[in-house]
Amino acid sequence: MNIQGIKPIDVSIIKKSDGAQNTEALNFKQFMSDAIDQVSNAEKVSSQMDLMMATGDIENIHDAMIAAQKAEITLNFAIQINNKVIDAYKELMRIQL
């Protein structure tokens, strides 16, 4: 059984190839929303694989373990991004005008 529904977060859209910022691609809210959706999808796939493993419907236990690890890594990545955004916000609040 193939693990479906998990794709890497595409951060290559942030900048154009010439180094100029792409204002359309800098929609941070949409980027974060997509990233959260990907985390959610990874968790759903992992839960489905766990259920299939518990009921004996899965033939290859490695797929379930890989799905669980991908979900964990995706969640940890999202948590780290959240922490960096909060740190950046705190740094901006410390700037004196």
Backbone atoms as SQL, in Angstrom:
CREATE TABLE atoms (id INTEGER PRIMARY KEY, chain TEXT, resi INTEGER, resn TEXT, atom TEXT, x REAL, y REAL, z REAL);
INSERT INTO atoms VALUES
  (1, 'A', 1, 'MET', 'N', 0.845, -1.177, 0.000),
  (2, 'A', 1, 'MET', 'CA', 0.000, 0.000, 0.000),
  (3, 'A', 1, 'MET', 'C', 0.887, 1.236, 0.000),
  (4, 'A', 2, 'ASN', 'N', 0.586, 2.180, -0.857),
  (5, 'A', 2, 'ASN', 'CA', 1.346, 3.426, -0.941),
  (6, 'A', 2, 'ASN', 'C', 0.771, 4.456, 0.020),
  (7, 'A', 3, 'ILE', 'N', 1.635, 5.270, 0.560),
  (8, 'A', 3, 'ILE', 'CA', 1.208, 6.359, 1.425),
  (9, 'A', 3, 'ILE', 'C', 0.877, 7.536, 0.530),
  (10, 'A', 4, 'GLN', 'N', -0.369, 7.969, 0.588),
  (11, 'A', 4, 'GLN', 'CA', -0.809, 9.063, -0.262),
  (12, 'A', 4, 'GLN', 'C', -1.246, 10.233, 0.588),
  (13, 'A', 5, 'GLY', 'N', -1.279, 11.385, 0.007),
  (14, 'A', 5, 'GLY', 'CA', -1.767, 12.555, 0.715),
  (15, 'A', 5, 'GLY', 'C', -0.678, 13.345, 1.420),
  (16, 'A', 6, 'ILE', 'N', 0.561, 12.878, 1.355),
  (17, 'A', 6, 'ILE', 'CA', 1.647, 13.599, 2.009),
  (18, 'A', 6, 'ILE', 'C', 2.553, 14.148, 0.924),
  (19, 'A', 7, 'LYS', 'N', 2.715, 15.461, 0.925),
  (20, 'A', 7, 'LYS', 'CA', 3.623, 16.081, -0.024),
  (21, 'A', 7, 'LYS', 'C', 4.448, 17.112, 0.727),
  (22, 'A', 8, 'PRO', 'N', 5.670, 17.363, 0.275),
  (23, 'A', 8, 'PRO', 'CA', 6.505, 18.333, 0.985),
  (24, 'A', 8, 'PRO', 'C', 5.976, 19.753, 0.807),
  (25, 'A', 9, 'ILE', 'N', 6.266, 20.579, 1.779),
  (26, 'A', 9, 'ILE', 'CA', 5.872, 21.986, 1.709),
  (27, 'A', 9, 'ILE', 'C', 6.759, 22.670, 0.678),
  (28, 'A', 10, 'ASP', 'N', 6.143, 23.349, -0.291),
  (29, 'A', 10, 'ASP', 'CA', 6.882, 23.988, -1.370),
  (30, 'A', 10, 'ASP', 'C', 7.229, 25.414, -0.976),
  (31, 'A', 11, 'VAL', 'N', 8.481, 25.639, -0.571),
  (32, 'A', 11, 'VAL', 'CA', 8.923, 26.976, -0.198),
  (33, 'A', 11, 'VAL', 'C', 9.649, 27.665, -1.345),
  (34, 'A', 12, 'SER', 'N', 9.755, 27.005, -2.498),
  (35, 'A', 12, 'SER', 'CA', 10.460, 27.596, -3.626),
  (36, 'A', 12, 'SER', 'C', 9.693, 28.758, -4.244),
  (37, 'A', 13, 'ILE', 'N', 8.413, 28.927, -3.909),
  (38, 'A', 13, 'ILE', 'CA', 7.631, 30.022, -4.496),
  (39, 'A', 13, 'ILE', 'C', 7.883, 31.345, -3.805),
  (40, 'A', 14, 'ILE', 'N', 8.648, 31.359, -2.738),
  (41, 'A', 14, 'ILE', 'CA', 8.861, 32.574, -1.966),
  (42, 'A', 14, 'ILE', 'C', 9.626, 33.623, -2.773),
  (43, 'A', 15, 'LYS', 'N', 10.644, 33.225, -3.531),
  (44, 'A', 15, 'LYS', 'CA', 11.447, 34.183, -4.295),
  (45, 'A', 15, 'LYS', 'C', 11.507, 33.771, -5.756),
  (46, 'A', 16, 'LYS', 'N', 11.598, 34.773, -6.609),
  (47, 'A', 16, 'LYS', 'CA', 11.800, 34.512, -8.026),
  (48, 'A', 16, 'LYS', 'C', 13.241, 34.093, -8.242),
  (49, 'A', 17, 'SER', 'N', 13.531, 33.552, -9.418),
  (50, 'A', 17, 'SER', 'CA', 14.882, 33.072, -9.695),
  (51, 'A', 17, 'SER', 'C', 15.903, 34.207, -9.748),
  (52, 'A', 18, 'ASP', 'N', 15.498, 35.431, -10.069),
  (53, 'A', 18, 'ASP', 'CA', 16.438, 36.537, -10.123),
  (54, 'A', 18, 'ASP', 'C', 16.682, 37.170, -8.756),
  (55, 'A', 19, 'GLY', 'N', 16.064, 36.633, -7.718),
  (56, 'A', 19, 'GLY', 'CA', 16.289, 37.124, -6.366),
  (57, 'A', 19, 'GLY', 'C', 15.286, 38.178, -5.920),
  (58, 'A', 20, 'ALA', 'N', 14.484, 38.698, -6.852),
  (59, 'A', 20, 'ALA', 'CA', 13.484, 39.699, -6.487),
  (60, 'A', 20, 'ALA', 'C', 12.322, 39.010, -5.782),
  (61, 'A', 21, 'GLN', 'N', 11.739, 39.718, -4.845),
  (62, 'A', 21, 'GLN', 'CA', 10.632, 39.128, -4.103),
  (63, 'A', 21, 'GLN', 'C', 9.373, 39.120, -4.953),
  (64, 'A', 22, 'ASN', 'N', 8.668, 38.037, -4.897),
  (65, 'A', 22, 'ASN', 'CA', 7.406, 37.887, -5.607),
  (66, 'A', 22, 'ASN', 'C', 6.294, 38.256, -4.637),
  (67, 'A', 23, 'THR', 'N', 5.628, 39.388, -4.873),
  (68, 'A', 23, 'THR', 'CA', 4.626, 39.861, -3.927),
  (69, 'A', 23, 'THR', 'C', 3.417, 38.936, -3.876),
  (70, 'A', 24, 'GLU', 'N', 3.096, 38.277, -4.987),
  (71, 'A', 24, 'GLU', 'CA', 1.962, 37.356, -4.986),
  (72, 'A', 24, 'GLU', 'C', 2.262, 36.119, -4.140),
  (73, 'A', 25, 'ALA', 'N', 3.517, 35.677, -4.134),
  (74, 'A', 25, 'ALA', 'CA', 3.875, 34.458, -3.410),
  (75, 'A', 25, 'ALA', 'C', 4.125, 34.710, -1.938),
  (76, 'A', 26, 'LEU', 'N', 4.181, 35.973, -1.535),
  (77, 'A', 26, 'LEU', 'CA', 4.471, 36.278, -0.141),
  (78, 'A', 26, 'LEU', 'C', 3.215, 36.353, 0.732),
  (79, 'A', 27, 'ASN', 'N', 2.158, 35.739, 0.295),
  (80, 'A', 27, 'ASN', 'CA', 0.941, 35.721, 1.083),
  (81, 'A', 27, 'ASN', 'C', 1.147, 34.737, 2.227),
  (82, 'A', 28, 'PHE', 'N', 1.632, 35.258, 3.330),
  (83, 'A', 28, 'PHE', 'CA', 2.036, 34.426, 4.461),
  (84, 'A', 28, 'PHE', 'C', 0.862, 33.660, 5.051),
  (85, 'A', 29, 'LYS', 'N', -0.271, 34.277, 5.087),
  (86, 'A', 29, 'LYS', 'CA', -1.452, 33.614, 5.646),
  (87, 'A', 29, 'LYS', 'C', -1.788, 32.364, 4.844),
  (88, 'A', 30, 'GLN', 'N', -1.765, 32.463, 3.529),
  (89, 'A', 30, 'GLN', 'CA', -2.059, 31.304, 2.679),
  (90, 'A', 30, 'GLN', 'C', -0.993, 30.225, 2.832),
  (91, 'A', 31, 'PHE', 'N', 0.270, 30.643, 2.918),
  (92, 'A', 31, 'PHE', 'CA', 1.370, 29.696, 3.099),
  (93, 'A', 31, 'PHE', 'C', 1.196, 28.905, 4.389),
  (94, 'A', 32, 'MET', 'N', 0.874, 29.600, 5.472),
  (95, 'A', 32, 'MET', 'CA', 0.706, 28.922, 6.753),
  (96, 'A', 32, 'MET', 'C', -0.545, 28.043, 6.749),
  (97, 'A', 33, 'SER', 'N', -1.583, 28.502, 6.101),
  (98, 'A', 33, 'SER', 'CA', -2.801, 27.701, 6.006),
  (99, 'A', 33, 'SER', 'C', -2.540, 26.400, 5.255),
  (100, 'A', 34, 'ASP', 'N', -1.798, 26.489, 4.154),
  (101, 'A', 34, 'ASP', 'CA', -1.443, 25.289, 3.386),
  (102, 'A', 34, 'ASP', 'C', -0.569, 24.348, 4.211),
  (103, 'A', 35, 'ALA', 'N', 0.364, 24.910, 4.958),
  (104, 'A', 35, 'ALA', 'CA', 1.248, 24.087, 5.784),
  (105, 'A', 35, 'ALA', 'C', 0.455, 23.362, 6.869),
  (106, 'A', 36, 'ILE', 'N', -0.505, 24.053, 7.473),
  (107, 'A', 36, 'ILE', 'CA', -1.339, 23.430, 8.505),
  (108, 'A', 36, 'ILE', 'C', -2.206, 22.332, 7.897),
  (109, 'A', 37, 'ASP', 'N', -2.713, 22.568, 6.689),
  (110, 'A', 37, 'ASP', 'CA', -3.491, 21.537, 6.004),
  (111, 'A', 37, 'ASP', 'C', -2.647, 20.301, 5.734),
  (112, 'A', 38, 'GLN', 'N', -1.384, 20.499, 5.362),
  (113, 'A', 38, 'GLN', 'CA', -0.500, 19.370, 5.104),
  (114, 'A', 38, 'GLN', 'C', -0.213, 18.593, 6.384),
  (115, 'A', 39, 'VAL', 'N', -0.063, 19.293, 7.492),
  (116, 'A', 39, 'VAL', 'CA', 0.128, 18.621, 8.781),
  (117, 'A', 39, 'VAL', 'C', -1.113, 17.800, 9.113),
  (118, 'A', 40, 'SER', 'N', -2.269, 18.393, 8.902),
  (119, 'A', 40, 'SER', 'CA', -3.524, 17.701, 9.177),
  (120, 'A', 40, 'SER', 'C', -3.670, 16.454, 8.302),
  (121, 'A', 41, 'ASN', 'N', -3.346, 16.580, 7.029),
  (122, 'A', 41, 'ASN', 'CA', -3.432, 15.440, 6.123),
  (123, 'A', 41, 'ASN', 'C', -2.473, 14.328, 6.533),
  (124, 'A', 42, 'ALA', 'N', -1.262, 14.690, 6.949),
  (125, 'A', 42, 'ALA', 'CA', -0.294, 13.686, 7.384),
  (126, 'A', 42, 'ALA', 'C', -0.801, 12.948, 8.619),
  (127, 'A', 43, 'GLU', 'N', -1.425, 13.685, 9.532),
  (128, 'A', 43, 'GLU', 'CA', -1.988, 13.061, 10.729),
  (129, 'A', 43, 'GLU', 'C', -3.146, 12.124, 10.369),
  (130, 'A', 44, 'LYS', 'N', -3.980, 12.525, 9.410),
  (131, 'A', 44, 'LYS', 'CA', -5.100, 11.684, 8.984),
  (132, 'A', 44, 'LYS', 'C', -4.598, 10.388, 8.348),
  (133, 'A', 45, 'VAL', 'N', -3.586, 10.501, 7.488),
  (134, 'A', 45, 'VAL', 'CA', -3.024, 9.316, 6.845),
  (135, 'A', 45, 'VAL', 'C', -2.445, 8.386, 7.902),
  (136, 'A', 46, 'SER', 'N', -1.738, 8.942, 8.859),
  (137, 'A', 46, 'SER', 'CA', -1.152, 8.135, 9.924),
  (138, 'A', 46, 'SER', 'C', -2.236, 7.432, 10.743),
  (139, 'A', 47, 'SER', 'N', -3.308, 8.143, 11.054),
  (140, 'A', 47, 'SER', 'CA', -4.411, 7.548, 11.814),
  (141, 'A', 47, 'SER', 'C', -5.084, 6.428, 11.039),
  (142, 'A', 48, 'GLN', 'N', -5.270, 6.635, 9.732),
  (143, 'A', 48, 'GLN', 'CA', -5.874, 5.599, 8.903),
  (144, 'A', 48, 'GLN', 'C', -4.987, 4.356, 8.846),
  (145, 'A', 49, 'MET', 'N', -3.685, 4.571, 8.723),
  (146, 'A', 49, 'MET', 'CA', -2.756, 3.445, 8.677),
  (147, 'A', 49, 'MET', 'C', -2.734, 2.715, 10.014),
  (148, 'A', 50, 'ASP', 'N', -2.816, 3.454, 11.118),
  (149, 'A', 50, 'ASP', 'CA', -2.865, 2.826, 12.443),
  (150, 'A', 50, 'ASP', 'C', -4.117, 1.969, 12.588),
  (151, 'A', 51, 'LEU', 'N', -5.241, 2.489, 12.118),
  (152, 'A', 51, 'LEU', 'CA', -6.487, 1.742, 12.186),
  (153, 'A', 51, 'LEU', 'C', -6.403, 0.474, 11.331),
  (154, 'A', 52, 'MET', 'N', -5.840, 0.612, 10.140),
  (155, 'A', 52, 'MET', 'CA', -5.680, -0.553, 9.269),
  (156, 'A', 52, 'MET', 'C', -4.747, -1.586, 9.896),
  (157, 'A', 53, 'MET', 'N', -3.721, -1.116, 10.580),
  (158, 'A', 53, 'MET', 'CA', -2.795, -2.028, 11.234),
  (159, 'A', 53, 'MET', 'C', -3.489, -2.739, 12.392),
  (160, 'A', 54, 'ALA', 'N', -4.325, -2.022, 13.135),
  (161, 'A', 54, 'ALA', 'CA', -5.030, -2.616, 14.273),
  (162, 'A', 54, 'ALA', 'C', -6.056, -3.654, 13.832),
  (163, 'A', 55, 'THR', 'N', -6.681, -3.424, 12.689),
  (164, 'A', 55, 'THR', 'CA', -7.694, -4.360, 12.205),
  (165, 'A', 55, 'THR', 'C', -7.105, -5.479, 11.355),
  (166, 'A', 56, 'GLY', 'N', -5.820, -5.381, 11.047),
  (167, 'A', 56, 'GLY', 'CA', -5.163, -6.424, 10.252),
  (168, 'A', 56, 'GLY', 'C', -5.366, -6.270, 8.761),
  (169, 'A', 57, 'ASP', 'N', -5.844, -5.112, 8.321),
  (170, 'A', 57, 'ASP', 'CA', -6.086, -4.875, 6.899),
  (171, 'A', 57, 'ASP', 'C', -4.826, -4.478, 6.132),
  (172, 'A', 58, 'ILE', 'N', -3.754, -4.230, 6.824),
  (173, 'A', 58, 'ILE', 'CA', -2.527, -3.784, 6.174),
  (174, 'A', 58, 'ILE', 'C', -1.558, -4.956, 6.080),
  (175, 'A', 59, 'GLU', 'N', -0.933, -5.087, 4.926),
  (176, 'A', 59, 'GLU', 'CA', -0.003, -6.191, 4.719),
  (177, 'A', 59, 'GLU', 'C', 1.423, -5.811, 5.089),
  (178, 'A', 60, 'ASN', 'N', 1.760, -4.550, 4.888),
  (179, 'A', 60, 'ASN', 'CA', 3.123, -4.103, 5.120),
  (180, 'A', 60, 'ASN', 'C', 3.134, -3.119, 6.288),
  (181, 'A', 61, 'ILE', 'N', 3.629, -3.548, 7.420),
  (182, 'A', 61, 'ILE', 'CA', 3.650, -2.715, 8.631),
  (183, 'A', 61, 'ILE', 'C', 4.596, -1.518, 8.474),
  (184, 'A', 62, 'HIS', 'N', 5.539, -1.649, 7.550),
  (185, 'A', 62, 'HIS', 'CA', 6.506, -0.567, 7.339),
  (186, 'A', 62, 'HIS', 'C', 5.816, 0.699, 6.835),
  (187, 'A', 63, 'ASP', 'N', 4.787, 0.543, 6.019),
  (188, 'A', 63, 'ASP', 'CA', 4.059, 1.714, 5.515),
  (189, 'A', 63, 'ASP', 'C', 3.417, 2.491, 6.663),
  (190, 'A', 64, 'ALA', 'N', 2.871, 1.767, 7.627),
  (191, 'A', 64, 'ALA', 'CA', 2.251, 2.430, 8.777),
  (192, 'A', 64, 'ALA', 'C', 3.293, 3.166, 9.603),
  (193, 'A', 65, 'MET', 'N', 4.440, 2.558, 9.786),
  (194, 'A', 65, 'MET', 'CA', 5.501, 3.199, 10.563),
  (195, 'A', 65, 'MET', 'C', 6.045, 4.424, 9.836),
  (196, 'A', 66, 'ILE', 'N', 6.186, 4.329, 8.534),
  (197, 'A', 66, 'ILE', 'CA', 6.671, 5.469, 7.750),
  (198, 'A', 66, 'ILE', 'C', 5.659, 6.611, 7.807),
  (199, 'A', 67, 'ALA', 'N', 4.377, 6.301, 7.700),
  (200, 'A', 67, 'ALA', 'CA', 3.338, 7.332, 7.781),
  (201, 'A', 67, 'ALA', 'C', 3.367, 8.021, 9.141),
  (202, 'A', 68, 'ALA', 'N', 3.563, 7.246, 10.201),
  (203, 'A', 68, 'ALA', 'CA', 3.626, 7.827, 11.544),
  (204, 'A', 68, 'ALA', 'C', 4.834, 8.745, 11.688),
  (205, 'A', 69, 'GLN', 'N', 5.968, 8.331, 11.156),
  (206, 'A', 69, 'GLN', 'CA', 7.165, 9.165, 11.237),
  (207, 'A', 69, 'GLN', 'C', 7.020, 10.439, 10.410),
  (208, 'A', 70, 'LYS', 'N', 6.435, 10.334, 9.218),
  (209, 'A', 70, 'LYS', 'CA', 6.216, 11.527, 8.390),
  (210, 'A', 70, 'LYS', 'C', 5.283, 12.501, 9.091),
  (211, 'A', 71, 'ALA', 'N', 4.242, 11.985, 9.729),
  (212, 'A', 71, 'ALA', 'CA', 3.314, 12.853, 10.454),
  (213, 'A', 71, 'ALA', 'C', 4.020, 13.537, 11.617),
  (214, 'A', 72, 'GLU', 'N', 4.859, 12.797, 12.326),
  (215, 'A', 72, 'GLU', 'CA', 5.591, 13.381, 13.454),
  (216, 'A', 72, 'GLU', 'C', 6.570, 14.449, 12.993),
  (217, 'A', 73, 'ILE', 'N', 7.297, 14.183, 11.921),
  (218, 'A', 73, 'ILE', 'CA', 8.264, 15.148, 11.405),
  (219, 'A', 73, 'ILE', 'C', 7.547, 16.400, 10.888),
  (220, 'A', 74, 'THR', 'N', 6.432, 16.202, 10.197),
  (221, 'A', 74, 'THR', 'CA', 5.666, 17.339, 9.683),
  (222, 'A', 74, 'THR', 'C', 5.142, 18.200, 10.821),
  (223, 'A', 75, 'LEU', 'N', 4.643, 17.572, 11.872),
  (224, 'A', 75, 'LEU', 'CA', 4.148, 18.311, 13.026),
  (225, 'A', 75, 'LEU', 'C', 5.281, 19.063, 13.728),
  (226, 'A', 76, 'ASN', 'N', 6.419, 18.416, 13.915),
  (227, 'A', 76, 'ASN', 'CA', 7.562, 19.080, 14.546),
  (228, 'A', 76, 'ASN', 'C', 8.046, 20.263, 13.719),
  (229, 'A', 77, 'PHE', 'N', 8.024, 20.118, 12.397),
  (230, 'A', 77, 'PHE', 'CA', 8.421, 21.216, 11.513),
  (231, 'A', 77, 'PHE', 'C', 7.466, 22.398, 11.677),
  (232, 'A', 78, 'ALA', 'N', 6.174, 22.114, 11.736),
  (233, 'A', 78, 'ALA', 'CA', 5.180, 23.187, 11.914),
  (234, 'A', 78, 'ALA', 'C', 5.355, 23.867, 13.264),
  (235, 'A', 79, 'ILE', 'N', 5.659, 23.102, 14.294),
  (236, 'A', 79, 'ILE', 'CA', 5.889, 23.686, 15.622),
  (237, 'A', 79, 'ILE', 'C', 7.109, 24.592, 15.603),
  (238, 'A', 80, 'GLN', 'N', 8.170, 24.165, 14.929),
  (239, 'A', 80, 'GLN', 'CA', 9.382, 24.982, 14.846),
  (240, 'A', 80, 'GLN', 'C', 9.124, 26.275, 14.070),
  (241, 'A', 81, 'ILE', 'N', 8.344, 26.188, 12.995),
  (242, 'A', 81, 'ILE', 'CA', 8.000, 27.408, 12.247),
  (243, 'A', 81, 'ILE', 'C', 7.211, 28.358, 13.149),
  (244, 'A', 82, 'ASN', 'N', 6.259, 27.810, 13.894),
  (245, 'A', 82, 'ASN', 'CA', 5.465, 28.620, 14.822),
  (246, 'A', 82, 'ASN', 'C', 6.373, 29.302, 15.841),
  (247, 'A', 83, 'ASN', 'N', 7.319, 28.568, 16.405),
  (248, 'A', 83, 'ASN', 'CA', 8.237, 29.140, 17.389),
  (249, 'A', 83, 'ASN', 'C', 9.082, 30.254, 16.783),
  (250, 'A', 84, 'LYS', 'N', 9.542, 30.072, 15.546),
  (251, 'A', 84, 'LYS', 'CA', 10.358, 31.099, 14.882),
  (252, 'A', 84, 'LYS', 'C', 9.531, 32.353, 14.590),
  (253, 'A', 85, 'VAL', 'N', 8.282, 32.170, 14.205),
  (254, 'A', 85, 'VAL', 'CA', 7.417, 33.323, 13.946),
  (255, 'A', 85, 'VAL', 'C', 7.180, 34.095, 15.242),
  (256, 'A', 86, 'ILE', 'N', 6.947, 33.390, 16.329),
  (257, 'A', 86, 'ILE', 'CA', 6.743, 34.050, 17.624),
  (258, 'A', 86, 'ILE', 'C', 8.008, 34.775, 18.058),
  (259, 'A', 87, 'ASP', 'N', 9.169, 34.149, 17.871),
  (260, 'A', 87, 'ASP', 'CA', 10.436, 34.805, 18.207),
  (261, 'A', 87, 'ASP', 'C', 10.643, 36.065, 17.375),
  (262, 'A', 88, 'ALA', 'N', 10.317, 36.004, 16.082),
  (263, 'A', 88, 'ALA', 'CA', 10.458, 37.175, 15.217),
  (264, 'A', 88, 'ALA', 'C', 9.518, 38.290, 15.666),
  (265, 'A', 89, 'TYR', 'N', 8.296, 37.932, 16.040),
  (266, 'A', 89, 'TYR', 'CA', 7.336, 38.924, 16.527),
  (267, 'A', 89, 'TYR', 'C', 7.846, 39.584, 17.801),
  (268, 'A', 90, 'LYS', 'N', 8.365, 38.784, 18.721),
  (269, 'A', 90, 'LYS', 'CA', 8.903, 39.337, 19.972),
  (270, 'A', 90, 'LYS', 'C', 10.085, 40.266, 19.688),
  (271, 'A', 91, 'GLU', 'N', 10.913, 39.889, 18.738),
  (272, 'A', 91, 'GLU', 'CA', 12.064, 40.731, 18.364),
  (273, 'A', 91, 'GLU', 'C', 11.585, 42.056, 17.793),
  (274, 'A', 92, 'LEU', 'N', 10.554, 42.019, 16.976),
  (275, 'A', 92, 'LEU', 'CA', 10.006, 43.261, 16.414),
  (276, 'A', 92, 'LEU', 'C', 9.410, 44.139, 17.499),
  (277, 'A', 93, 'MET', 'N', 8.812, 43.544, 18.493),
  (278, 'A', 93, 'MET', 'CA', 8.228, 44.318, 19.589),
  (279, 'A', 93, 'MET', 'C', 9.304, 44.974, 20.457),
  (280, 'A', 94, 'ARG', 'N', 10.496, 44.444, 20.451),
  (281, 'A', 94, 'ARG', 'CA', 11.598, 45.038, 21.240),
  (282, 'A', 94, 'ARG', 'C', 12.260, 46.215, 20.533),
  (283, 'A', 95, 'ILE', 'N', 11.986, 46.376, 19.252),
  (284, 'A', 95, 'ILE', 'CA', 12.602, 47.479, 18.501),
  (285, 'A', 95, 'ILE', 'C', 12.015, 48.805, 19.001),
  (286, 'A', 96, 'GLN', 'N', 12.907, 49.724, 19.338),
  (287, 'A', 96, 'GLN', 'CA', 12.463, 51.030, 19.793),
  (288, 'A', 96, 'GLN', 'C', 12.442, 51.989, 18.611),
  (289, 'A', 97, 'LEU', 'N', 11.375, 52.734, 18.539),
  (290, 'A', 97, 'LEU', 'CA', 11.245, 53.701, 17.453),
  (291, 'A', 97, 'LEU', 'C', 11.661, 55.071, 17.871);
